[in-house]
Amino acid sequence: MVANAAAASLGAMQTNAALRRGSFVPSVRGVAPPRRLTRARFPVVRAAQGPAESNEDYEARLHAEATAAVERRILKVVPADLLGSIAIPQKLVEIRSYVRWEEAGKPEDTSREWQAREYQAALIDLKLEILAGGNLNDVRRRYQLDTEFGEDSPMHSPSKEELEMLKKALAISKEPEYYSDEKAQEEIDAEATALAARVAAASAISAPGPAMPPPPVAAAAAAAPAP
């Protein structure tokens, strides 16, 4: 239930509820001073929901699909057990997802699929930061939140090899909507093309060539009668 609620938090209900309470949502880099937000629009366009599908099942499916889409390319460079070793507080993910929405130009009429994927992308942003040696209190300070006791220490000390993985994952995460089905299909097509080229090259090397006729001198000597 918690995971399902988290997946939907990019939607209007939780965000607008927080804004009605007068919550502060600072800039991701803390450049702009905190401001009291009186309204924010996360228009919700309901994704296709089966007639026999309950709201709970629908949200669970949406969460699972969003997680798979966002992690699809990231898990090609960062091991799943490493990515899953970091837990991020839900409040920080919600703020990061809101900031991503601001950075995207505050788009309206976004679908529930887009909102769910953006929430998971915000989670990935923070996980990569923490895996690179960051800590949760630094994230809280950036968003001008109260810090928590004992959370100034890094949650993970990356090795040199892990840092290289994280750099690649960070480059992917900076692409706009890197989790889109279109980009995933482009990558699949590119991999299939590269594989076909490798198979063709290997076949050309291993395939036997056509039989060559013997040289004329050798053929004449072979045909001459023995003395």
C-alpha positions, 0 to 999 in steps of 0.5 A: 500500500505504501509503495502504491501511494508513493507511485501516485504522489506526483499526482494532484491529490498529495501535492495540492494537499501539501500546498494547501497546508502551506508547505515550502518547496524550495528550488533543487539547488537552493538558488531561489529563496523558499516561497509559499506556494498557493497553488500548483497544477498537476492535472491528472489524465487517468491511464487506461484502467480495466473495467474489472480492475480496482483502484488498488490493482490499477495503482499497483500495476502503474507502479510496477510498470513505471519502476520497470520503465525507469530502471530498464536502462539504469540497470544495464550499468548499475547492478540491481542489488547495489541500486536496491541497497539504498532507501530514500525517505518518501518526503525527499522523493516527493520534493525531488519529483516536484522539482523535476516537474518544475524543471520540465516547464510545469507541463499540464495534462500529464498522464498518470503513467508520466507522473508515476515514471517521473516519481520513480525517476526522482527516486533514481536521482537521489539513489545515484547521488547517495551511492556516489557518496552523498548523505540524506542530510545534504539532500535535506539541506538543499531542500531547506528541510530539518536534518535528522540526527546521525544522517550526515555520514555517507550511506555508501562508499563507492569503489573506483569501479562503482564510480565509473558505473554511476557516471554512466547511469548519471549520464542516462538519467540526465536525458529528458524522459530517458525512460520513454518507450521510444528511447528503449525501443531505439536502444533495443533496435541498435543492439539488435543491429550491432548483434546482427553485424557481429554474427555476419562478421563471424560467419564470414570468417568461419565459413569455408571458401570455394575450392580453388583449382590446382596450379597449372604446373602441378596439375600437368605433373600430376597427369604425366605418366610415371617413367 
